[in-house]
Amino acid sequence: MAAQGGPGPGSVRLSCLRRGGMSDFPLPRIKDFLQSVVPFDTLEEAELQRVVGLMELAYFPRGEVIIQAGEDPSKNLYVIMNGSVRVTLPRQSGEELLIDVRGEGDTFGALSLLQGELALFTVTAQEDLLVFMLPDEPFRAMVRDNPVFKRHFSFSLARNIDAVRRASDRHTTQMTGTETLGLDAVLTGSRVHELMSKQLLTCLPATPVKAAAILMTQHKVGSIMVCEAGGRPLGILTDTDLRVRVLAAGVAPDASVAEVMSGAVKSISPQAFAFEAMIEMARHGVHHLAVTEDQRLVGVISDHDLTMVTGSSPVGVMKEVAKVSTLEDLAGLPRRMYRVMETLLRLGGSAEYMLDVLSEFNDRLTMRLIRITQNDMEHKGLGSAPVQFSWLALGSAGRREQALNQGQDYAVVYANVPPDREEVVHAWFSEFANRMIQGLSSCGFKGTSEAVMNDALLCCRSEAAWEESYMAWIGGAHPQALAMASKYFDLRAVYAETGFVEMLWDKIYNAIESSRDFLARLRLAGPQTRPPVGFLREFAVDSDGTYLDRLNLEEVALEPVVGAARIMALDQRLRQTNTLERLGAVARLGLLKDRMSEDLYEAFSFVTLLRIARRLEVNNNGKEEAAYLNPAELNRVQRKMLKESFQVVGQLQEFTGQRYAQ
């Protein structure tokens, strides 16, 4: 029999803790305990004291059902002080499906209490249990009147993460396990207008170079913005322009600045986030952005402005990529980028931003390595590329989701040639691919050389051969072959001399139209691992009730989302490859509900941040097995966010399993 109105037949109400009543359990200990429980930790002292006075302490022996599925809703919010409970869902077969295991500091009963409907789940004491009970009416009032409680008990991962972010820096700093300044700090919280220089030095395009140089000297600055009379920026004149384009080129000092300025200045909105400015500078290789409003210059933000905030910037490291001429120099740059990433993580950089920065750096490094490798082959007498080609990124690189020190999956695609030239052309590109993979390995991308060198034919082929492979995969490949091939549907061109990728996408979607069972086969060929249901002390609890002492976050939380997003994107003929972009696109098309889309975004982002933090830790400490995480090392906030992330991933698996059933 359930104990939804209070302790049941086998339970004991230890004491009444309301003020004025007798209490065998000291109130200060209850208050100290609740101050460690989210979201009670956000309450002011007086409010927390009031809530403590409303609570009762109850004991439930092991095996007692506290809430029974299908019966009246709970009359209390239960806060576990000691012990654990199992949350299960009854099946028609009579079995109980394990949904969750909750331990010290967790709550239960809120779902049925707030919805006022019959209980959906059965909650059973897994161990002897001590709980604090907050009655239904006071709890409903807190959810109604307190925004933090409302967000926390809204049963939405996106809202819960937002609640944790806003609760206090003490909790936001625990989300990735690093001593951050909070996830809303600096790069993700600061706007361009907060960091930009508002003391503008400008001149008209007809201004003589000498006059502009005098202004720069008087104001002790290294640049001057060139604007129309109405304030629209046209370009920028820098110290470098004066040296290279004026003095070195012998230009007369009375020439106009319009003749020597750096034109087509990049601009950004003052309301944009600081991290967006950093990305723009990195992508375009510039040190300044014009800040414009209604096309009128209102400020200038520089790489220096961002560096003053972050302590380092990816812009400088990316600029170095274009300068190096040897593999040895190139191999030293990833270590510098990792230090930048560590700084950004401490400052609260978002997962989307950090992946974008890292992918941009990896792409630039790959492009530079292509040039160095080609030059080296020419100097060794092997000649230049015999035909046009493309270098494609696949898998995590193709999705722009690479982790630090992660092996890169790439493909070389060269133009079709007559049969009598195929052997010679293939030999050149095979040598080129092997040299590239060796170069990437020396730059720290582990696991790349072995995978590609052992199968040079697969990584390096003609356009016709690649197209034939894709058609075979779609048409009816063996499940194991299709599982291996899934990463090839996350393709994008890092270096392209031809339009092969665009042409290939058209052929892929035409083939899928003719083989509609492909999406179901692709889903079944992917990993079917279900994420854990929760945590209990130093273990994660699997869906079958077993206890796990280590977790592979990529396997249980990221790969299922990546696979589902890939299938839905192929279903909707989308050409995005990034997982978050795919999820956003299918949500806009109505395939996913907004709430699930938001929760998936937060789940994927949160786990990605943990993965990046883990990789940085491994990189610094020289440890192995970066993919594995010890549940005992997770703090309470991380456990809560991970558990809810696992639930969202499970919902996505159920959705795709139903939609793409074979």
C-alpha positions as CSV (number, residue, x, y, z in Angstrom):
1,M,0.0,0.0,0.0
2,A,1.3,3.4,-0.9
3,A,2.0,6.1,1.6
4,Q,1.0,9.1,-0.5
5,G,-0.7,11.0,2.3
6,G,2.2,10.5,4.7
7,P,4.1,7.6,6.2
8,G,2.4,4.2,5.6
9,P,1.8,1.2,7.8
10,G,5.5,0.2,7.9
11,S,6.8,3.7,8.2
12,V,7.3,5.9,11.1
13,R,6.8,9.7,11.5
14,L,9.8,10.5,13.7
15,S,8.8,13.9,14.8
16,C,6.7,16.9,14.1
17,L,9.0,19.7,13.1
18,R,6.5,22.5,12.9
19,R,7.2,25.4,15.1
20,G,5.5,25.1,18.5
21,G,5.6,21.3,18.3
22,M,8.0,18.9,19.9
23,S,11.1,18.2,17.9
24,D,13.6,15.4,18.4
25,F,15.5,16.4,15.3
26,P,17.4,19.7,15.6
27,L,16.2,22.4,13.2
28,P,19.7,23.8,12.5
29,R,20.7,20.4,11.1
30,I,17.7,20.4,8.8
31,K,18.5,23.9,7.6
32,D,22.2,23.0,7.0
33,F,21.1,20.0,5.0
34,L,18.6,22.0,2.8
35,Q,21.3,24.6,2.1
36,S,23.1,21.9,0.1
37,V,20.0,20.9,-1.8
38,V,19.0,22.6,-5.1
39,P,16.9,24.8,-5.3
40,F,16.4,25.3,-1.5
41,D,20.0,26.6,-1.4
42,T,18.7,29.8,-3.2
43,L,16.3,30.8,-0.4
44,E,17.1,33.7,1.9
45,E,17.7,32.9,5.6
46,A,14.3,33.9,6.8
47,E,12.4,32.0,4.0
48,L,14.6,28.9,4.5
49,Q,13.8,29.0,8.3
50,R,10.1,29.2,7.5
51,V,10.2,26.3,5.1
52,V,12.1,24.2,7.7
53,G,9.4,24.8,10.2
54,L,6.8,23.4,7.7
55,M,8.6,20.1,7.2
56,E,8.2,16.7,8.8
57,L,10.7,14.0,9.0
58,A,9.7,10.4,8.1
59,Y,11.2,7.0,8.0
60,F,10.4,4.3,5.4
61,P,11.8,0.8,5.6
62,R,13.4,-0.8,2.6
63,G,10.8,-2.2,0.2
64,E,7.9,0.1,1.2
65,V,6.0,1.7,-1.7
66,I,5.8,5.4,-1.0
67,I,4.0,6.5,-4.2
68,Q,2.0,4.0,-6.3
69,A,1.5,4.5,-10.0
70,G,-2.2,4.9,-10.9
71,E,-3.2,6.0,-7.5
72,D,-3.8,9.5,-6.0
73,P,-1.1,12.1,-6.5
74,S,1.5,12.7,-3.8
75,K,0.5,15.0,-0.9
76,N,4.1,16.0,-0.2
77,L,7.4,16.9,-1.8
78,Y,9.9,14.4,-0.5
79,V,13.6,15.4,0.1
80,I,15.9,12.5,0.7
81,M,18.2,12.9,3.6
82,N,19.5,9.4,3.8
83,G,18.9,6.2,1.7
84,S,17.6,5.8,-1.8
85,V,14.4,5.1,-3.8
86,R,13.6,3.4,-7.1
87,V,11.3,5.1,-9.6
88,T,9.6,2.6,-11.8
89,L,6.9,2.4,-14.5
90,P,4.6,-0.6,-14.4
91,R,4.3,-2.6,-17.7
92,Q,1.4,-4.6,-18.9
93,S,3.5,-7.7,-18.5
94,G,3.6,-7.0,-14.8
95,E,7.3,-6.1,-14.8
96,E,8.6,-2.7,-13.6
97,L,10.7,-0.6,-15.9
98,L,13.4,1.2,-14.0
99,I,13.2,4.9,-14.7
100,D,15.4,6.4,-12.0
101,V,17.3,5.9,-8.8
102,R,17.4,8.8,-6.4
103,G,19.6,9.3,-3.3
104,E,20.7,11.9,-0.8
105,G,19.7,15.4,-1.7
106,D,17.3,14.3,-4.5
107,T,13.5,15.0,-4.4
108,F,10.5,13.0,-5.6
109,G,6.7,13.5,-5.6
110,A,6.8,16.8,-7.4
111,L,5.4,15.6,-10.8
112,S,2.1,14.1,-9.6
113,L,1.7,16.8,-6.9
114,L,2.0,19.7,-9.3
115,Q,0.0,18.1,-12.1
116,G,-2.7,16.9,-9.7
117,E,-3.3,13.8,-11.7
118,L,-2.9,10.1,-10.9
119,A,0.7,9.2,-10.2
120,L,2.6,8.1,-13.3
121,F,5.4,6.3,-11.5
122,T,5.9,4.0,-8.5
123,V,8.4,5.2,-5.9
124,T,9.8,2.5,-3.6
125,A,12.3,2.7,-0.8
126,Q,15.4,0.8,-2.1
127,E,17.1,1.2,1.2
128,D,16.0,2.3,4.6
129,L,14.9,5.9,4.0
130,L,14.9,9.2,5.9
131,V,13.0,12.0,4.1
132,F,11.9,15.5,4.8
133,M,8.3,16.1,3.7
134,L,7.0,19.5,2.6
135,P,3.2,19.5,2.3
136,D,1.5,20.1,-1.0
137,E,0.0,23.6,-0.4
138,P,3.2,25.3,0.8
139,F,5.2,23.6,-2.0
140,R,2.7,24.7,-4.7
141,A,2.9,28.3,-3.3
142,M,6.7,28.2,-3.6
143,V,6.6,27.0,-7.2
144,R,4.0,29.6,-8.0
145,D,5.8,32.6,-6.3
146,N,9.5,31.7,-6.6
147,P,10.9,31.8,-10.2
148,V,13.8,29.6,-9.3
149,F,11.5,26.9,-7.9
150,K,9.2,27.3,-10.9
151,R,12.1,26.7,-13.4
152,H,13.6,23.9,-11.3
153,F,10.3,21.9,-11.1
154,S,9.2,22.7,-14.6
155,F,10.4,19.3,-15.8
156,S,12.4,20.9,-18.6
157,L,16.1,20.4,-18.9
158,A,16.6,23.8,-20.6
159,R,14.8,25.6,-17.8
160,N,16.5,23.6,-15.1
161,I,20.0,24.4,-16.5
162,D,18.9,28.1,-16.7
163,A,17.8,27.9,-13.0
164,V,21.2,26.5,-12.0
165,R,23.0,29.2,-14.0
166,R,21.0,31.9,-12.3
167,A,21.0,30.4,-8.8
168,S,24.6,31.4,-7.8
169,D,28.1,31.4,-9.0
170,R,28.8,28.6,-6.5
171,H,26.7,26.3,-8.5
172,T,27.5,27.5,-12.0
173,T,31.1,26.9,-11.3
174,Q,30.4,23.3,-10.6
175,M,28.8,22.5,-14.0
176,T,32.0,21.6,-15.8
177,G,34.2,20.8,-12.8
178,T,36.5,23.8,-13.4
179,E,36.8,27.0,-11.4
180,T,34.9,29.1,-13.9
181,L,33.5,32.6,-13.5
182,G,30.0,31.3,-14.3
183,L,28.5,30.2,-17.6
184,D,27.0,33.6,-18.2
185,A,30.3,35.4,-17.6
186,V,32.6,37.4,-19.9
187,L,32.4,35.8,-23.4
188,T,28.8,34.5,-23.2
189,G,27.5,37.3,-21.0
190,S,29.4,40.3,-22.2
191,R,28.1,42.3,-25.1
192,V,30.2,44.0,-27.7
193,H,29.1,47.5,-26.5
194,E,30.5,46.7,-23.0
195,L,34.0,46.0,-24.3
196,M,34.4,48.2,-27.4
197,S,36.3,51.4,-27.6
198,K,33.9,54.4,-27.7
199,Q,36.6,57.1,-28.0
200,L,36.6,56.9,-31.8
201,L,39.3,58.4,-34.1
202,T,37.8,58.8,-37.5
203,C,38.6,60.7,-40.7
204,L,37.0,61.2,-44.2
205,P,38.2,59.2,-47.1
206,A,39.7,62.3,-48.7
207,T,41.9,63.1,-45.7
208,P,45.6,63.2,-46.6
209,V,47.7,60.3,-45.3
210,K,50.0,62.7,-43.4
211,A,47.1,64.3,-41.6
212,A,45.7,60.9,-40.6
213,A,49.2,59.9,-39.3
214,I,49.5,63.0,-37.2
215,L,46.0,62.3,-35.6
216,M,47.1,58.8,-34.8
217,T,50.3,60.1,-33.2
218,Q,48.5,62.8,-31.2
219,H,45.9,60.3,-29.8
220,K,48.5,57.5,-29.3
221,V,46.6,54.9,-31.2
222,G,47.6,52.4,-33.9
223,S,44.6,52.9,-36.3
224,I,42.0,55.3,-37.5
225,M,38.6,54.5,-39.0
226,V,37.7,55.9,-42.4
227,C,34.1,56.9,-42.6
228,E,31.6,58.7,-44.9
229,A,30.2,62.0,-43.7
230,G,27.1,60.2,-42.4
231,G,29.2,57.8,-40.3
232,R,29.2,54.7,-42.4
233,P,32.6,53.0,-42.1
234,L,34.5,52.4,-45.3
235,G,37.8,51.0,-44.1
236,I,40.6,51.3,-41.6
237,L,44.1,52.8,-41.7
238,T,46.6,51.1,-39.4
239,D,50.3,51.5,-38.5
240,T,51.0,48.5,-40.7
241,D,49.2,50.2,-43.7
242,L,51.4,53.3,-43.2
243,R,54.6,51.2,-43.2
244,V,53.7,48.8,-46.0
245,R,51.4,50.8,-48.3
246,V,52.8,54.3,-47.8
247,L,56.5,54.4,-46.7
248,A,57.6,51.1,-48.4
249,A,55.6,51.8,-51.5
250,G,56.8,55.4,-51.8
251,V,53.3,56.9,-51.7
252,A,53.2,60.7,-51.4
253,P,52.1,62.0,-47.9
254,D,49.4,64.1,-49.5
255,A,47.6,61.0,-51.0
256,S,44.2,60.3,-49.6
257,V,43.7,57.7,-47.0
258,A,41.1,56.0,-49.3
259,E,44.0,55.0,-51.6
260,V,46.0,53.1,-48.9
261,M,43.4,52.0,-46.3
262,S,42.4,48.5,-45.7
263,G,38.9,48.4,-47.2
264,A,35.8,46.3,-46.7
265,V,36.1,46.6,-42.9
266,K,34.1,43.9,-41.1
267,S,31.4,45.1,-38.8
268,I,29.3,43.8,-35.9
269,S,26.3,44.9,-33.9
270,P,26.9,46.4,-30.4
271,Q,24.3,43.9,-29.1
272,A,26.3,40.9,-30.3
273,F,28.0,38.8,-27.7
274,A,31.8,39.1,-27.2
275,F,32.3,35.5,-28.3
276,E,30.7,36.4,-31.6
277,A,33.2,39.2,-32.1
278,M,36.0,36.7,-31.4
279,I,34.7,34.3,-33.9
280,E,34.4,36.9,-36.6
281,M,38.0,38.1,-36.0
282,A,39.3,34.5,-36.1
283,R,37.4,33.7,-39.3
284,H,38.4,36.8,-41.3
285,G,41.9,37.0,-39.8
286,V,41.5,40.6,-38.6
287,H,42.3,42.4,-35.4
288,H,39.5,45.0,-35.5
289,L,35.8,45.1,-36.1
290,A,33.7,48.2,-36.7
291,V,30.8,48.3,-34.3
292,T,27.8,49.7,-36.3
293,E,24.2,50.6,-35.6
294,D,22.0,51.5,-38.5
295,Q,25.2,51.4,-40.6
296,R,26.7,54.2,-38.5
297,L,30.0,53.7,-36.6
298,V,29.5,53.7,-32.9
299,G,32.6,52.0,-31.7
300,V,35.6,49.7,-32.5
301,I,36.4,46.4,-30.8
302,S,39.8,44.8,-31.2
303,D,41.6,41.6,-30.5
304,H,43.4,43.5,-27.8
305,D,40.0,44.4,-26.1
306,L,39.1,40.7,-25.9
307,T,42.6,39.6,-24.8
308,M,42.4,42.0,-21.9
309,V,39.3,40.2,-20.8
310,T,40.2,36.6,-21.5
311,G,43.9,36.7,-20.9
312,S,44.4,35.1,-24.4
313,S,42.6,35.0,-27.7
314,P,42.3,32.4,-30.5
315,V,42.8,35.1,-33.1
316,G,46.5,35.3,-32.5
317,V,47.0,31.6,-32.6
318,M,45.0,31.3,-35.8
319,K,47.1,34.0,-37.4
320,E,50.2,32.1,-36.6
321,V,48.9,29.1,-38.7
322,A,49.2,31.1,-41.9
323,K,52.8,32.1,-41.1
324,V,54.4,28.7,-40.4
325,S,56.3,26.9,-43.2
326,T,57.4,23.7,-41.6
327,L,55.6,20.8,-40.0
328,E,57.7,21.2,-36.9
329,D,56.4,24.7,-36.4
330,L,52.8,23.7,-37.2
331,A,52.9,20.9,-34.6
332,G,53.6,23.3,-31.8
333,L,50.4,25.4,-32.4
334,P,47.8,23.0,-31.0
335,R,49.3,23.2,-27.6
336,R,48.9,27.0,-27.6
337,M,45.3,26.6,-28.8
338,Y,44.6,24.2,-25.9
339,R,45.7,26.8,-23.5
340,V,43.3,29.3,-25.0
341,M,40.5,26.7,-24.8
342,E,41.3,26.1,-21.1
343,T,41.0,29.9,-20.5
344,L,37.7,30.1,-22.4
345,L,36.3,27.2,-20.4
346,R,37.2,28.9,-17.1
347,L,35.5,32.0,-18.4
348,G,32.3,30.2,-19.1
349,G,32.5,29.8,-22.9
350,S,29.5,28.0,-24.4
351,A,29.9,24.6,-25.9
352,E,28.7,25.9,-29.3
353,Y,31.3,28.7,-29.3
354,M,34.2,26.5,-28.1
355,L,33.5,23.9,-30.8
356,D,33.3,26.6,-33.4
357,V,36.6,28.1,-32.4
358,L,38.4,24.7,-32.2
359,S,36.9,23.6,-35.6
360,E,38.0,26.9,-37.2
361,F,41.5,26.3,-35.9
362,N,41.6,22.7,-37.0
363,D,40.4,23.7,-40.5
364,R,43.1,26.3,-40.8
365,L,45.8,23.9,-39.5
366,T,44.6,21.3,-42.1
367,M,44.6,23.8,-44.9
368,R,48.2,24.9,-44.0
369,L,49.3,21.3,-43.7
370,I,47.9,20.6,-47.2
371,R,50.1,23.4,-48.6
372,I,53.2,22.3,-46.7
373,T,52.7,18.7,-47.8
374,Q,52.2,19.6,-51.5
375,N,55.3,21.8,-51.4
376,D,57.3,19.0,-49.7
377,M,56.2,16.4,-52.3
378,E,57.2,18.8,-55.2
379,H,60.6,19.4,-53.6
380,K,61.1,15.6,-53.3
381,G,60.5,15.2,-57.0
382,L,57.0,13.7,-56.7
383,G,55.4,16.5,-58.6
384,S,52.2,18.5,-58.0
385,A,48.7,17.1,-57.8
386,P,47.9,15.4,-61.1
387,V,44.3,16.4,-61.1
388,Q,41.9,18.6,-59.0
389,F,40.9,17.2,-55.6
390,S,39.0,17.9,-52.4
391,W,39.9,17.1,-48.8
392,L,36.7,16.2,-46.9
393,A,36.2,16.2,-43.2
394,L,34.0,13.3,-41.9
395,G,32.5,12.2,-38.6
396,S,33.1,14.7,-35.7
397,A,35.4,16.8,-37.9
398,G,32.7,16.9,-40.5
399,R,30.2,18.0,-37.9
400,R,32.6,20.6,-36.5
401,E,32.4,18.8,-33.1
402,Q,36.0,17.5,-32.6
403,A,37.3,17.1,-29.1
404,L,40.9,17.9,-28.2
405,N,43.5,15.4,-29.4
406,Q,40.8,13.4,-31.2
407,G,41.7,11.5,-34.4
408,Q,40.3,13.1,-37.6
409,D,38.4,11.2,-40.2
410,Y,39.1,12.5,-43.6
411,A,38.6,11.5,-47.3
412,V,40.6,12.5,-50.4
413,V,38.4,12.8,-53.5
414,Y,40.1,13.4,-56.8
415,A,38.6,14.1,-60.2
416,N,37.8,11.2,-62.5
417,V,40.5,10.1,-64.9
418,P,40.6,7.6,-67.8
419,P,41.4,4.0,-66.7
420,D,44.9,4.1,-68.1
421,R,45.8,7.0,-65.7
422,E,44.0,5.8,-62.6
423,E,46.9,3.8,-61.1
424,V,49.4,6.7,-61.4
425,V,46.9,9.3,-60.1
426,H,45.8,7.1,-57.2
427,A,49.4,6.4,-56.2
428,W,50.1,10.2,-56.0
429,F,47.1,10.9,-53.8
430,S,47.7,7.8,-51.6
431,E,51.2,9.1,-50.9
432,F,49.7,12.6,-50.3
433,A,47.0,11.2,-47.9
434,N,49.6,9.2,-45.9
435,R,51.8,12.2,-45.5
436,M,48.9,14.3,-44.4
437,I,47.8,11.8,-41.8
438,Q,51.4,11.6,-40.5
439,G,51.4,15.4,-40.2
440,L,48.1,15.4,-38.4
441,S,49.3,12.8,-36.0
442,S,52.4,14.9,-35.2
443,C,50.1,17.8,-34.5
444,G,48.4,15.7,-31.8
445,F,45.4,14.2,-33.5
446,K,45.7,10.7,-32.1
447,G,44.5,7.6,-33.8
448,T,44.4,9.1,-37.3
449,S,47.3,7.6,-39.0
450,E,46.5,4.0,-38.1
451,A,42.9,4.2,-39.3
452,V,43.7,5.7,-42.7
453,M,47.0,4.1,-43.5
454,N,45.5,0.6,-43.0
455,D,42.9,1.4,-45.6
456,A,44.3,3.9,-48.1
457,L,41.9,2.7,-50.8
458,L,38.9,3.7,-48.7
459,C,40.2,7.1,-47.8
460,C,41.6,8.1,-51.2
461,R,39.5,7.5,-54.3
462,S,38.0,9.1,-57.4
463,E,34.7,11.0,-57.4
464,A,33.1,8.1,-59.3
465,A,34.4,5.5,-56.7
466,W,33.1,7.6,-53.8
467,E,29.7,8.0,-55.4
468,E,29.5,4.3,-56.0
469,S,30.2,3.6,-52.3
470,Y,27.5,6.0,-51.2
471,M,24.9,4.4,-53.5
472,A,25.9,0.9,-52.2
473,W,25.5,2.0,-48.5
474,I,22.1,3.5,-49.2
475,G,20.9,0.7,-51.4
476,G,21.4,-2.2,-49.0
477,A,24.7,-2.4,-47.2
478,H,25.3,-5.0,-44.5
479,P,24.4,-3.5,-41.0
480,Q,28.0,-3.7,-39.9
481,A,29.2,-1.9,-43.0
482,L,26.4,0.7,-42.7
483,A,27.5,1.3,-39.0
484,M,31.0,2.0,-40.2
485,A,29.7,4.2,-43.0
486,S,27.5,6.5,-40.9
487,K,30.3,9.0,-40.4
488,Y,30.5,9.5,-44.1
489,F,27.1,11.2,-44.0
490,D,28.6,14.0,-41.9
491,L,30.8,15.2,-44.7
492,R,32.0,18.7,-45.6
493,A,34.8,20.1,-47.7
494,V,37.7,21.7,-45.8
495,Y,39.6,22.2,-49.1
496,A,37.8,21.9,-52.4
497,E,38.9,22.5,-56.0
498,T,35.7,20.9,-57.3
499,G,32.0,21.0,-56.5
500,F,31.9,17.3,-55.7
501,V,30.3,17.7,-52.3
502,E,27.3,19.7,-53.5
503,M,26.8,17.2,-56.4
504,L,27.1,14.3,-54.1
505,W,24.4,15.6,-51.7
506,D,21.9,15.7,-54.6
507,K,22.7,12.1,-55.5
508,I,22.4,11.0,-51.9
509,Y,18.9,12.4,-51.4
510,N,17.7,11.1,-54.8
511,A,19.0,7.6,-53.7
512,I,17.3,7.9,-50.3
513,E,14.0,8.7,-52.0
514,S,14.3,5.4,-53.9
515,S,15.3,3.4,-50.8
516,R,13.0,4.6,-48.0
517,D,14.0,1.8,-45.7
518,F,17.5,3.3,-45.6
519,L,16.8,5.5,-42.6
520,A,15.4,2.7,-40.6
521,R,18.4,0.5,-41.5
522,L,20.7,3.4,-40.6
523,R,19.1,3.8,-37.2
524,L,19.3,0.0,-36.4
525,A,23.0,0.0,-37.5
526,G,23.8,2.7,-35.0
527,P,24.5,2.2,-31.3
528,Q,21.5,1.1,-29.3
529,T,22.9,1.8,-25.9
530,R,20.4,3.4,-23.5
531,P,21.8,6.1,-21.2
532,P,21.9,5.4,-17.4
533,V,18.8,6.3,-15.4
534,G,20.7,8.2,-12.7
535,F,23.3,8.1,-10.0
536,L,23.6,6.6,-6.5
537,R,26.6,7.5,-4.4
538,E,29.8,6.7,-6.4
539,F,27.9,4.7,-9.2
540,A,25.8,5.4,-12.2
541,V,22.7,3.2,-12.4
542,D,22.1,1.5,-15.7
543,S,18.6,1.0,-17.2
544,D,18.7,-2.7,-16.2
545,G,19.6,-1.8,-12.6
546,T,23.3,-2.6,-12.7
547,Y,25.8,-0.2,-11.2
548,L,28.5,1.3,-13.3
549,D,31.8,2.6,-11.9
550,R,32.7,4.5,-15.1
551,L,30.9,6.3,-17.9
552,N,31.7,6.8,-21.5
553,L,29.8,10.1,-22.0
554,E,30.3,10.1,-25.8
555,E,28.7,6.6,-26.0
556,V,25.8,7.1,-23.7
557,A,24.9,10.8,-24.2
558,L,26.5,12.2,-27.4
559,E,26.4,9.5,-30.0
560,P,22.7,8.8,-29.7
561,V,21.9,12.5,-30.3
562,V,24.4,12.7,-33.1
563,G,22.9,9.6,-34.8
564,A,19.3,10.8,-34.3
565,A,20.1,14.3,-35.6
566,R,21.8,12.7,-38.7
567,I,18.8,10.5,-39.5
568,M,16.3,13.4,-39.1
569,A,18.5,15.7,-41.3
570,L,18.7,13.0,-44.0
571,D,14.9,12.5,-43.7
572,Q,14.3,16.3,-44.3
573,R,17.0,16.6,-47.1
574,L,19.1,19.0,-45.0
575,R,22.7,19.7,-45.7
576,Q,23.7,20.9,-42.3
577,T,26.2,18.5,-40.6
578,N,26.6,20.1,-37.2
579,T,24.4,18.3,-34.6
580,L,23.0,21.5,-33.0
581,E,22.3,23.0,-36.3
582,R,20.5,19.9,-37.5
583,L,18.4,19.8,-34.3
584,G,17.5,23.4,-34.8
585,A,16.6,22.9,-38.4
586,V,14.3,19.9,-37.8
587,A,12.6,21.7,-35.0
588,R,11.9,24.7,-37.3
589,L,10.4,22.2,-39.7
590,G,8.1,20.9,-37.0
591,L,9.7,17.4,-36.7
592,L,10.6,18.1,-33.1
593,K,8.6,19.9,-30.5
594,D,10.2,23.2,-29.3
595,R,10.6,21.9,-25.7
596,M,12.3,18.7,-26.8
597,S,14.5,20.7,-29.1
598,E,15.5,23.1,-26.3
599,D,16.2,20.3,-23.9
600,L,18.3,18.4,-26.5
601,Y,20.3,21.6,-27.2
602,E,21.1,22.0,-23.5
603,A,21.8,18.3,-22.9
604,F,24.2,18.1,-25.9
605,S,25.9,21.3,-24.9
606,F,26.3,20.4,-21.3
607,V,27.8,17.0,-22.0
608,T,30.0,18.5,-24.6
609,L,31.4,21.0,-22.0
610,L,32.1,18.1,-19.7
611,R,33.9,16.3,-22.5
612,I,36.0,19.3,-23.3
613,A,36.9,19.8,-19.6
614,R,37.8,16.1,-19.4
615,R,40.0,16.3,-22.5
616,L,41.8,19.4,-21.2
617,E,42.4,17.6,-17.9
618,V,43.8,14.6,-19.6
619,N,45.9,16.8,-21.9
620,N,47.4,18.6,-18.8
621,N,47.9,15.5,-16.7
622,G,48.9,13.1,-19.4
623,K,46.3,10.6,-18.4
624,E,44.7,8.0,-20.7
625,E,41.1,7.0,-21.3
626,A,39.8,10.6,-21.8
627,A,36.4,9.2,-22.9
628,Y,35.7,7.6,-19.5
629,L,34.4,9.5,-16.5
630,N,34.3,8.2,-12.9
631,P,30.8,8.9,-11.5
632,A,32.3,9.3,-8.0
633,E,34.2,12.4,-9.2
634,L,30.9,14.2,-10.2
635,N,29.5,16.9,-7.9
636,R,25.8,17.2,-7.1
637,V,25.1,19.8,-9.8
638,Q,26.8,17.7,-12.5
639,R,24.9,14.6,-11.4
640,K,21.6,16.4,-11.6
641,M,22.3,17.9,-15.0
642,L,23.6,14.6,-16.4
643,K,20.7,12.7,-15.1
644,E,18.2,15.0,-16.8
645,S,20.3,15.0,-19.9
646,F,20.1,11.2,-20.0
647,Q,16.4,11.4,-19.7
648,V,16.1,13.7,-22.7
649,V,18.4,11.5,-24.7
650,G,16.2,8.5,-23.9
651,Q,13.1,10.4,-25.0
652,L,14.9,11.1,-28.3
653,Q,15.7,7.5,-28.8
654,E,12.1,6.5,-28.2
655,F,11.0,9.1,-30.8
656,T,13.3,8.0,-33.5
657,G,12.7,4.4,-32.7
658,Q,9.0,4.9,-33.4
659,R,9.3,7.2,-36.4
660,Y,12.0,5.2,-38.2
661,A,10.8,1.7,-37.3
662,Q,11.7,-0.8,-40.0
